[in-house]
Amino acid sequence: MRHYDFLVIGSGVAGLSFALRAAEHGRVAVVTKKESAESNTNYAQGGIAAVTSEHDSTERHVADTLDAGAGLCDEEVVRIVVEEGPERVRELIEMGAAFTRQNGEGSPLHLGREGGHSADRIVHAADATGREVERALLSKTRANDSIDLLEYHFAVDLITEHHLGQHVSRVRPDVHCHTTNPPVATGDGVAMAYRAKARVSNMEFVQFHPTALYHPEGDSFLISEAVRGEGGKLFNQGGERFMFDYDERAELAPRDIVARAIDDQLKKRGEDHVWLDISHEPPAEVEEHFPTIREKLDGLGIDMTSDPIPVVPAAHYQCGGVQTDRVGRTSIDGLFACGEVACTGLHGANRLASNSLLEALVFARRALDPAVAYAERHDVPDGIPEWDASGTARPDERVLISHNRSELKRVMSNYVGIVRSDLRLERAQRRTRLLYEETEDFYRRSTVSSGLCELRNMIAVAYLIVKSARMRRESRGLHYTLDHPEPREAERRPTLA
Ligand SMILES: Cc1cc2nc3c(=O)[nH]c(=O)nc-3n(C[C@H](O)[C@H](O)[C@H](O)COP(=O)(O)OP(=O)(O)OC[C@H]3O[C@@H](n4cnc5c(N)ncnc54)[C@H](O)[C@@H]3O)c2cc1C
């Protein structure tokens, strides 16, 4: 049994930013289920949205975020994040993060533009921003003697007073076939918090990225929105440029519109991908702007300077999550949530591109003072039970885990995708219920393994998405249903599980 003042689960931007600050106040353990860099953060391409130019303003970033959020953002939170963001970005730079400059070292930051932003405001490191942020944070973390970084450690569940036979004290009263997320993203944080009875909010708002690479060896690889920003055009397999049929902004329409348009084309035409073509742009510019994407595609035999790229929409980001207040406190005393696991009120019904790294940075800072105060007031209680594996055995049929996992992915892709309906959601609920019962039974009888824990967590997250989607009887932001195709004022509130 090890004792720390702060336990951080996860070594992405949220976990590491918090750990580095907390280390000034006590001993910190960062547990992470694979090697440290493996996280969504490491794959972020576009960048961090922050107002750093005199041609931009806080008001414009606030307005863009509220506009994307389709009436469900918490305006006060939006303001906090937008106002505090630039300072957090400056701290990252001081920490050694090397972002792209306009004219080499010492010159002003080069600011990119992404869908839904009314100004150039995306701070980035070429097309691999997350990798640079993760590198800078990890090197500081590794050099810090107050932090133990425990790799290949899997958090199974949160132990609350419930496990000690007491009342839980409260502060106040990828699951889809195509995904851009790395395999570590299985919703463990949301599932654990839900099992511990924390409040979970807005889970129906799953953002699909319109353009993930469609290739047997390329799953989970994102073709950045910036490719469309730089002139990339979408074609169906009949060679038609279809986006104008859906929106006058064509390829530069917001993500949800482009994703729905591609989904519609695939369903109507019975095809499995569309083409994204940027081969008409000068090769030197394509190479300069997209070195990472180009390298990846080259490895698969696709030359993006001359060939179109096969793409499909893919599950990308969860706007909902564990509900927090303005300083990252969840409804369970002593449990803070920050980053993609959290639902702070920033994104509402749809996330504005590049606002998520920003949210993680801002909330990691905001959670510090209350977390330090909490750690000072509380000792680790006696009687925390050791892991008890009695009555379990090594499962002889591990294949059941992989079967249930692929079945779950199919159910979610077929019935809880970009376009939903009452009937599809009902079906999904029945099937996830069955998978839940089978898996819980298997879990009770089996020696614990990461594969089984992940499956259990994915089922819990799927259940929450379906349940929240059924609760919302309108279409808003990322939630689009054929049975209730319009937004309704009476439904303009967060869902809560
Ligand atoms: C391809 C891609 C591109 C993106 N591009 C952008 C972008 O340009 N701009 C932007 O703002 N956002 C972008 N995003 C979203 C953004 O990267 C994420 O929302 C953000 O990085 C989340 O950070 P995090 O620290 O909350 O979680 P993560 O970075 O996912 O870190 C989670 C950590 O928790 C660990 N973990 C999970 N479960 C367990 C467990 N049970 N036990 C122990 N450890 C566990 C994981 O191993 C990992 O270390 C992108 C996402 C993807 C996938």
The ligand as an ORCA input file, in Angstrom:
! r2SCAN-3c Opt
* xyz 0 1
  C      -6.649     12.364    -33.145
  C      -7.052     13.456    -32.188
  C      -6.821     14.785    -32.509
  C      -7.191     15.804    -31.628
  N      -6.875     17.104    -31.924
  C      -7.140     18.071    -31.002
  C      -6.714     19.420    -31.218
  O      -6.088     19.748    -32.227
  N      -7.004     20.346    -30.262
  C      -7.679     20.039    -29.119
  O      -7.929     20.944    -28.296
  N      -8.085     18.773    -28.895
  C      -7.811     17.785    -29.786
  N      -8.208     16.504    -29.539
  C      -8.844     16.195    -28.260
  C      -7.795     16.250    -27.158
  O      -6.617     15.647    -27.620
  C      -8.275     15.515    -25.915
  O      -9.557     15.920    -25.562
  C      -7.333     15.824    -24.750
  O      -6.006     15.523    -25.123
  C      -7.731     15.032    -23.524
  O      -6.721     15.143    -22.562
  P      -6.864     14.363    -21.207
  O      -5.651     14.624    -20.415
  O      -8.182     14.674    -20.607
  O      -6.970     12.823    -21.637
  P      -5.908     11.876    -22.441
  O      -4.889     12.694    -23.142
  O      -6.697     10.925    -23.214
  O      -5.218     11.135    -21.241
  C      -5.898     10.142    -20.512
  C      -4.880      9.365    -19.738
  O      -5.524      8.498    -18.816
  C      -4.952      7.205    -18.885
  N      -5.975      6.258    -18.452
  C      -7.218      6.104    -18.966
  N      -7.862      5.144    -18.282
  C      -7.021      4.708    -17.313
  C      -7.122      3.736    -16.287
  N      -8.211      2.981    -16.128
  N      -6.074      3.562    -15.473
  C      -4.947      4.298    -15.611
  N      -4.798      5.222    -16.567
  C      -5.820      5.421    -17.397
  C      -4.559      7.066    -20.338
  O      -3.615      6.033    -20.499
  C      -4.002      8.465    -20.604
  O      -2.687      8.574    -20.112
  C      -7.842     15.465    -30.412
  C      -8.090     14.133    -30.096
  C      -7.702     13.130    -30.971
  C      -7.959     11.693    -30.593
*
